[in-house]
């Protein structure tokens, strides 16, 4: 609050890590990477080449007017974008941290959770990077999977990493 970053963009990288509690299956792997890659690609393609519009922003007044999206910032700056160029996100800030949480939910929704459970997957981690050495990770237990002796609160983390 109280300042506005210059309008700029990023080229994000997304990775998914699945943690399990079973040994490698009789087919030689923990799970088929293909299904995870397919869903992740689809989710990323959805938002690719769009202006990411944080619809729950606490510092930008956002309105839709016909085929345009209008943003009014705290400092009075006004931006108008074609609606088709915007991707409306249910987040407060377009940060790697919030994107990681959002993408975690979208990717999990696209996966077959029964398949994950059957393969022993208990936790999914999504990493979003905006530059080399700048990334955020969101890790949380896959719903409906019980892990003995571990409290659910200990299985949800958001972390930011900066390395130079």
C-alpha positions in Angstrom: 0.0 0.0 0.0 1.0 3.6 -0.5 3.1 3.1 -3.7 2.7 1.7 -7.2 5.2 -0.4 -9.0 5.9 0.6 -12.6 3.9 -1.4 -15.1 6.0 -4.4 -16.0 5.8 -8.1 -16.9 7.4 -11.4 -16.1 7.9 -14.7 -17.9 7.1 -17.3 -15.2 8.3 -20.8 -14.8 6.1 -23.4 -13.0 7.1 -26.7 -11.6 5.1 -29.3 -9.7 6.5 -31.8 -7.1 4.5 -34.6 -5.7 5.5 -36.4 -2.5 4.3 -39.9 -1.7 4.6 -42.5 1.0 4.8 -45.6 -1.1 7.6 -47.3 -2.9 8.0 -47.3 -6.6 5.1 -49.1 -8.2 5.3 -52.4 -10.1 5.3 -50.3 -13.3 8.6 -48.8 -12.3 7.5 -45.3 -11.2 5.6 -43.4 -8.5 3.1 -42.0 -11.0 2.8 -41.1 -14.7 4.5 -37.7 -15.3 2.5 -37.3 -18.4 -0.8 -36.6 -16.7 0.8 -34.0 -14.4 2.6 -32.3 -17.3 -0.6 -32.2 -19.4 -2.7 -30.6 -16.6 0.1 -28.1 -15.7 0.6 -27.1 -19.4 -3.2 -26.6 -19.8 -3.4 -24.4 -16.7 -0.4 -22.3 -17.7 -1.7 -22.0 -21.3 -4.9 -20.5 -19.9 -3.0 -17.5 -18.4 -0.1 -17.2 -20.8 0.1 -13.9 -22.7 -2.5 -12.2 -20.6 -2.4 -9.3 -18.2 -2.8 -10.9 -14.8 -5.5 -8.9 -13.1 -5.7 -9.4 -9.2 -9.4 -9.0 -8.8 -9.2 -8.9 -5.0 -6.6 -6.1 -4.9 -6.7 -3.8 -1.9 -4.8 -1.1 -3.8 -6.4 -1.0 -7.2 -10.0 -0.2 -8.1 -10.9 -2.6 -10.9 -14.0 -2.4 -13.0 -15.2 -3.9 -16.3 -16.7 -1.5 -18.8 -18.0 -3.3 -21.9 -15.0 -4.9 -23.5 -12.5 -3.1 -21.4 -11.0 -3.6 -17.9 -10.3 -0.3 -16.1 -7.8 -0.1 -13.2 -7.5 3.0 -11.0 -4.5 2.9 -8.7 -4.0 4.6 -5.3 -1.8 7.3 -6.9 -4.5 8.2 -9.5 -2.9 6.3 -12.4 -5.5 4.9 -14.8 -5.0 1.9 -17.1 -7.5 0.5 -19.5 -6.9 -2.9 -21.1 -8.9 -5.0 -23.6 -10.9 -7.5 -21.6 -9.7 -10.4 -23.9 -6.1 -9.5 -22.9 -6.8 -9.9 -19.2 -7.0 -12.9 -17.0 -9.1 -12.2 -13.9 -7.5 -13.9 -10.9 -9.1 -14.3 -7.5 -6.0 -13.0 -5.7 -5.0 -9.8 -4.0 -1.5 -9.3 -5.5 0.0 -10.7 -8.7 3.0 -12.1 -6.8 4.7 -15.4 -7.2 3.5 -16.5 -3.8 -0.2 -15.8 -4.6 0.2 -17.3 -8.1 1.7 -20.5 -6.6 -1.3 -20.9 -4.3 -3.7 -20.2 -7.1 -2.0 -22.6 -9.5 -1.8 -25.3 -6.8 -5.6 -25.3 -6.7 -6.1 -25.3 -10.5 -3.6 -28.1 -11.1 -5.0 -30.3 -8.3 -8.5 -29.7 -9.7 -7.3 -31.0 -13.1 -5.7 -34.1 -11.7 -7.5 -37.3 -10.8 -7.2 -37.3 -7.0 -8.2 -41.0 -6.8 -5.2 -41.7 -9.0 -2.9 -39.6 -6.8 -4.2 -41.4 -3.6 -3.9 -44.8 -5.2 -0.3 -44.0 -6.1 0.4 -42.9 -2.5 0.8 -39.2 -3.2 0.0 -37.2 -0.1 1.5 -33.7 -0.8 1.7 -31.5 -3.8 4.2 -28.6 -4.2 3.9 -25.9 -6.9 6.9 -23.5 -7.5 6.5 -20.3 -9.5 9.6 -18.5 -10.6 9.8 -15.0 -12.1 13.5 -14.9 -12.7 16.5 -17.0 -12.0 16.9 -17.3 -8.2 13.5 -15.7 -7.5 10.7 -18.1 -6.8 7.9 -19.0 -4.5 6.8 -22.4 -3.4 3.4 -23.5 -2.1 3.1 -26.9 -0.6 0.0 -28.5 0.9 -1.4 -31.9 1.7 -3.6 -33.4 -1.1 -7.2 -33.4 0.3 -8.6 -36.7 1.6 -5.2 -38.3 2.2 -4.3 -39.2 5.7 -0.7 -39.2 6.9 -0.2 -40.9 10.2 1.3 -38.8 13.0 1.3 -35.5 11.1 -0.9 -32.6 11.8 -2.6 -31.0 8.7 -1.3 -27.5 9.7 2.3 -28.7 9.3 1.5 -29.6 5.6 0.7 -26.2 4.3 3.6 -23.8 3.5 4.3 -20.8 1.4 8.0 -19.9 1.0 9.9 -17.3 -1.1 13.4 -18.0 -2.3 15.9 -15.5 -3.6 19.4 -16.7 -4.6 22.1 -14.7 -6.3 
